Amino acid sequence: MKTLVTGASGFIGKHLVRNLVEQEREVRCLVRKTSDIQYLEDLGVELFYGDLLNKDSLKDIARDCNIVYHLAGEIYSNRCKDFYRVNFGGTRNLVEVCRTEKLAKFVFLSSIAAVGPNREQGILLDEQSPCKPLDAYGKSKLQAEKLLMESFEKYAFPALSIRAPTVYGPLGKSKILKKLVDRIYTGRFLTLGNGKNLRSMCYIDNLIQALMEAGRSSSAIGEIYFVADEKPYTYNEIFQTVAHIIGTVLKKTHLPGWIGGICGLAFKSLSLMGFYSLPLYMAWHMKLDMACDIRKAKEKINYKPRIETKEGLERAVKYFMEKR
């Protein structure tokens, strides 16, 4: 039997496909005509040309597959509707064509954004936390989660969701981490508030381990799991770590936290008009906690994050510096 991977040509997809090939799995990858497939071709996997937004193009995509890893999604867009169109609509199309196949597992990569920020500082988000996403990306991921859980309840569709925070590491093109490295390196670094807000992050190897364990677990379906590095860090700790890795003295200019609130209001106003501003989003979120508890994943799917955030940041930052 084969394993199907969507989003295979992306950062996370490349790491997952390589891991599956190393585990001697037969892998089929959904790609578009515009995808950069050189990495996948070098791995010798099967390529299936289609588009999540075109249901007809997905016919037979999961034939002879027992596991599906659905990683594909819209992460960066200037238009709110793109998140719903891809993250929800694309997932719906894929589920509908996969439902006729005899799958053992459908693993969906969701996001901490589907829940939103921590309600109180120091109280970590868990799978029982009420979902109150703040932006179109998080709302679209939550809609997809609900679709999968409804499909599990109605049709016994073997779905589960992995909620990850910011994922980082080699091969990554994270705009957020890249901006952070660039600004600390050049000394043009501004931070909102006191920098004591908590942030969970997930090194790519940790996420891949969680995805692989979710695929193997016989009792994981119908559930949602938070996955991240062992513990969250404050923004100050993250910034200081990056500066130390680069070999520079961190020169911070602290701006009042209320500026983040203004950025949040501006972001919401633009969202009502259908526009999505990543710079405003980043500024707003610097005054919020986005940190999660990973105990359920540890207990239920044998998740064991082996790379600590400081080690992961060192690997990622060195990769970014080499690519400058």
N, C-alpha and C positions, 0 to 999 in steps of 0.2 A: 504493500500500500504506500501511497505517496503523501507528502505533506505540502499543502498549498500555502504560499506566503503572498499577501498583498503588501504593497509598499516596499517590495524587495530591493528596489534600486536606491532607496533612501538610507540615511545614516543607520537607523536601528535595523532596518531590513538586511543590509549588507552583513552586519555582525551576526544576525540570527541565521541567515542562510549559510554563512561560512561554518557556524557551529553545527548546524544540521548536517551539512556535508561531511564534516569531521566525524559526526556520529553515524555516518554511512546511511543516512536517510535519503530516499529518492525525493527530490524537491521540484515542485512546479511553481514558477513565479509569475504572477500577473504583472505585465508591463504594458506601457503604452508605446506608440510609434515614436514618441518624443523622448522616451526614457533613455538615460545613459546606461547601457547594458553591458559595457565592457567587463566590469567587475564580475557580473553574473556569468557571462560567457566563459571567463577564465575559470570559474568554479565548475563549469560543465553541467549546469542545471537545465531543466526544461523551461522554456519560455512560452508563456501563453499571452498572446496579444489581445487586449481588451480594455474596456473603460468602465469603471464602477458606475458612471452616470448613464451608460448605455446597457440596459439589462440584456438586450438581445446579444450583445457581444460577449456576455458571460456564460452563454450556453455551454454546458458540459465542463465548465471550469473545474469543478470539484469531483468529476468522475474518477473513480479509483483512488480517491483520497480519504484518509481516515481522520486527519487533523488539519484544521485551517487556522492560520495565524493572520488575523486581520489587523495590519499595522497602518495601512494607507489612510491618509486623512489630510485635511487642510489645516495647516498650522499658521501660516502667515498670509494674510490677504488684507486688502484695503476695504473690502466690501463684506458686510456682515452676512449677506445671503450666501456667500460662497461656503461658509462654515456649515450652514444647514444643508446646503445642496450636496456637499461631499460627505461630511461626517455622519449625517443622518440619512440623507437620500441614497448615497452610495452604499452605506451599510445595509439599508433595507433591500436594495437590489441584490446584494450579495447573499443575504440571508434567504431571500426568496428562491434563488437558484440552488442554494446549498441544502434547503430543507428537503428536497427530494432524494438526496444522497444519504447513505448510511454512515454519517460521521460519528466518530467517537468523541470529538472535542472541537469546539469553535472558540478560539481564544481571541478576545477583543482587547486591543490596547486603548484604554481610556486615559483619563487625566485627573489629577487632583483638582483641576479647574472645574470639573463637573460638580464639585461640592462647594467650592468657594473658600474664602479665608476662614481662619480659626475664629470662633465666636469670642473666645477670651484668650489673652496672651498666656502661654504656658500650658493650655489645655489642648492637647493634640487632637487632630481630626481622626476619627475611626469610621468603620463601615456603618455605624449607627448614627453618625452625625447627619443632621438635616441638610439636604442639598439646596444650596442657595447660590448658584453660579452667578458671577457678576458680568460676564461678557458673552458674546455670541459663540466664541469657541467653546467655553465651558458648557453653555446651554445646549449646543449641538451634540457634545459628547454625552451629556446626560440624557438627551432624547434617544440616542443610539443605545445607551445602557438599558433604558426602559423598554425599548423595542426587543432587545435580546432577552430580557427577563420575562417579558410577556410571551415571547416565542417558546421559552423554556416551560412556562406554566401551561400554555395552550397545546403545544405540539411536542413537548419533551425534547425540544431542540437543545443539544448539549453545549450551551453557551456559558461562558464565564468572562468576567471583565477584570483586567489588571489596571488599576489606577496608579499612574506614575507622575511624579513632579518633573521638574526640569531634568532631562537626560543629557549627559555630557560624556565626552571621551574622544579618542582618536577617530578620525573620519567624519567627525561631527561638524556641522555648519551652524551651530546655535548662534543666532543673531545676538541674543542676550549675553551669552558668555564671551563672544567675540568683542562686543562693545565694552564689556567690563575689562577685558585684558588690554584692549587698545587704550582705554582712558587711563587706566592705572599706569601703563607703560609710558604714556606721553605726559602724565602729570595733570591732565585735565579731568580731574575726578570730583564729581559732586555727589553728595548723598543727602537724602531727605530724612529729617528727624535724627534721632540719636543712634541709629544703626543697630538697635537691640532687638529688632523684630526677627522672629525665627523663620528659617527657610529650609525645607527638606529638598534634597537633591538625590539623583540616582545615577551612579556611574554605570556606563553601558554594560560592563561585564556582570554587574549585579542584576540589571534588568534581564539580560539574556538568561541568566541562571533561573530567574523567576519564571520566565516564559517557558523554558524547557521543563521545569518542574510542574508547571500548570498543565502542560501537554501530557506529562506522564501520570499525573495524579488521577486515580479512579474515582475520587469523591469530590472533585473540585467544581463540577458543573452547577449552574444555577446560583453562583455566588459572585461576590465582588471582593477584590482584595487590594489594599494599599501596598505598594512596593516602593521602597526608597533605600538610601544608605542607612547604616545602623542608627544614626541619630541626626536630628536637625542641628544646624548651626545658626548663630546670629549673622546678620549681614556684616557686622564689624569683623567677625572671625573669618568669614569667607574672603572679605576684601584684604585683610592682613595676610592671609595665607597666599593669595594670588600675588601680592606684592613681594612676599618673601621668595616665592618661586621665581619670579622675574628678576629678583635681585635689586629691588629698588625700595626706597623709603616711601611709604604710602602718604601722600599729601592729600588730605581730605578737606573739603569745604562743606560743612554741615549747613544745609538750608532748613528753615523752619518746616516742621511736619505739616503745617496747614497748607503749604504749597502743593503737597501731594493730594490733599483734599480737593483743591481747586482743579488739579489735573484730572482727578476722578470725575468731577462734575462736567468738565469739558469732554472727557471720554464718553460719558453717558449721553451727553447732548449730541455728539457726533453719531453715536450708535443709534439713537432714535431716528436719525436721518439716513441710516443704513451704511455709515462709514466706520471703519475700524482703524484706530491710530495706535500703532505699537509703541512709539515713544511716550505717549500719554499713559498708556497701559503700564509700561515699565515704571514710570515715575509714580503713578498712583499706588502700585503694588509694593513699592519700597516702604510704605508706611503700614503695611498689613502683614500679618503672620500667615504663612502657607506651609504648615508643618503637619506631618501625619504619623500615626502609630502603625507599625508594621507587624504587630504581634500575631494577628490572624493569619497572615501569609506564612509566618514562621511555623505556626502550629498546624495549619491545614494543608499547605502545599510544600512543606519542607524548605521554605525559602531561607537561604543563609548568605546574607550580603558579606562577601569576603574582602571587598575593597573599601577601605574607610575613605571618607570624603577628602581628607587632606592628601592621601595618596592618589586618589582619583583626579583631584584638581592638578596635582603635579604632572600627571601623565597628559591630561587634556591641555594644560597651559603650554607645556613644552611642544606639543603637537601644533598648537596655534602659532607659537612663536617661530617654529620652523617654516610655517606656511606664510609668514608675513611678507 
